[in-house]
């Protein structure tokens, strides 16, 4: 498994917290924790930006993707609105998690709760080439649901 160095800075609101870490050797994502000063209640249908108290430096050619935690989604209906969220290699501000409660009951986010996971992945830039026609495929212009259910 390839390993790269990611520089991370704990901001004033997270000095006492655990840094992101992989929970097992096979984990793709590092858990990210809530750096809230007091519990935040997320009502059903509500969206809030949750601070993490972290800023990172990612090498050019990589990004950090912020993804929901499956246990929060299954057990409580908690997700991330812009999933996956992207942290670009040139962003140096605090990582914030845009959380939503799709569940039926209020959900409390407490200091240190694992609220998301961060996956580091390679990116490339595409060179855009304008053309008058595209190569043909069997699917062609078939859109949503074109290939059926079975």
Residue, then its C-alpha position, 0 to 999 in steps of 0.5 A: x500500500x502506497x504511503x504519502x506524508x500529509x502535514x496536519x495542524x491542530x487548531x486552537x479548538x482541537x489541541x486536546x483531541x485525537x488526530x485522524x487515524x486509521x482504525x484498522x490495517x485495512x481501513x481506507x479512511x481515517x476517522x475525523x472527529x467533531x471539535x465542538x465546544x458543546x453538543x450540537x443537536x442536529x434536528x431531522x432535515x437540518x444541515x450544519x457545518x461541524x468544525x474539526x479543528x484541523x487544517x492539512x497540507x496535501x501534496x499536489x496530485x492528491x486530494x482528501x475526500x470526506x465521506x460519511x461513516x456508514x454506522x451513523x448513516x445506518x443507525x441514525x440517518x446521518x450523512x454528509x450533504x456534499x458527499x464526498x467532500x473534496x479538500x484540494x491540495x492548495x486549501x489550508x483552512x479548517x476542515x468543516x463537515x457539512x452534516x445532515x440528519x436524514x433520520x426521524x429523530x434529533x441527533x447529538x454531535x459531541x466533542x470527539x465524536x467520529x463524524x466522518x472519514x477522510x480518504x487520500x486519493x490521487x487526482x489528475x487534470x484533464x486536457x479538454x479537447x473540443x470536437x464536433x463528434x464523439x466516438x460511438x458506443x453501444x449505449x449511445x445517448x441512453x440515459x437514466x435507467x437505460x440499461x434496465x433493472x436486471 
